[in-house]
């Protein structure tokens, strides 16, 4: 078997803040490697340090530890073999607590040993379980031990690739503040632009701008939060507009010849036995980040959005540089104007809600009875049928969902309950166009209609009626919400499909009212 021990590298830990450890003389790397090789010689063959670690990890995986006092531990290549007895006892106790969700303060070297166990497949039964353990370590120690981020953002990527946990990559990117290796970032950006551009985040897009947006004063002086809210929706609006007008969205057209394959070394700088999952993993991607026109367009969309927000907030100064084509710029500015105005209106008119605890308890009691009355057991009886009620309660129980129901013979009650249930469940309402006009309706409107729930369609019908305000209020009361929330939900669906706000204020925008002239009612 080929000896890979020469490939080992030291764990690079930034200890500059610790004056005592910083003064320790670091031994020459080659001398330490030679010592390790000499120590692990057995019958003339070299035993891989990684394999030795995995063997010991398997032996210790089920071992728990009793509570002991913490013992400091700092190693440039942390393994069990460099721990003394007291350190190993503390490690086993700390690991026992961490597995139970109690994350005690611990030295970074101890933490790395546990991470090495997990990436070598030790300490979990399913890949998802191992991922969650690694994620919890990252979440609970990332702030306490900032050096951890540098390693975890890479090792977590390797873990998801090895175990094909592709759906976890967006979460890894979020935990790392928007970072992914460039090829994977390109692949993830392509997926989001194809599926739902509104899922883009400012952190993710920062890599694709041709300058560092975090350095400008608007971003630093309170604009960051607004940009995080607006940029994803603006990208969705721009993508939808470009698809309607140019046939393609933000994603550049790339032929199959543009696809590239990259080979990524697994768990670099970790104690990892490559015989378990291999030395590397390969994947394909389209290098969209290298497309100059694509980068320029994303940058100009950002610049246009920030300038409009600066204007709305009265912020002095504007970003300079090449601007978007006028038509797209007007679409973005119009969207920002509407969305900002809607935010301000909601901030002013949002009602203050006070909850009467006694009425809430009464409603919960009534709701529980109605639930029981509508539940039928295997014998065709509801729990309410067998309950003992006072005469007053019995008479009141016959009024359900607003209907006065006369007392029936006990053999007739199951049919009665079925009838009540049918009357109480509203029929599903779909947004549809008359057959004569359906052929002229663009595809994005059908996508918009598919995203709407019955209450949204009913709200649109209300807006098309003679008394929209009264109808919206009635609908909101029936569905347990508020008119403004209904309209917001409709606008969210519109932005992600037609690329614009459908509701302007509290009415359908004049630009789109014609679309609904032939809607079935």
Protein Blocks (a to p, Z undefined) as FASTA:
>chain_A
ZZfklmpccddddfklpmklmmpccddfklmmmmmmmmmggghiacdfklmmmmmmmmmm
mpccddddddddddfbdcfklpcfklmmmmmmmmmmmmnopacdddfklmmmmmmmmmno
paiabfklmmmmmmmmmmmmmmmmmmlmmmmmmmmmmmmmmnopaklmmmmmmmnoopac
fklmmmmmmmmmmmommlpcfklmmmmpcbdfklpmklmnoplmmmmmmmmmmmmmmmmm
mmmmnopafbdcddfklpccddddehihiacdfklnojbdcdddddfklmmklmmmmmmm
mmmmmmmmmmmnopgcidedddddfklmmmmmmmmmmmmmmmmmmmmmmccddddfklmm
mmmmmmmmmmmmmpccfkopafklmpccdfklmmmmmpgghiacddddfklmmmmmmmmm
mmmmccdddddddfklmmmpcfklmmmmmmpcfklmmmmmmmmmmblmlmmmmmmmmnop
afklmmmmmmmmmmmmnopafbghjaccfklmmmmmmgcZZ
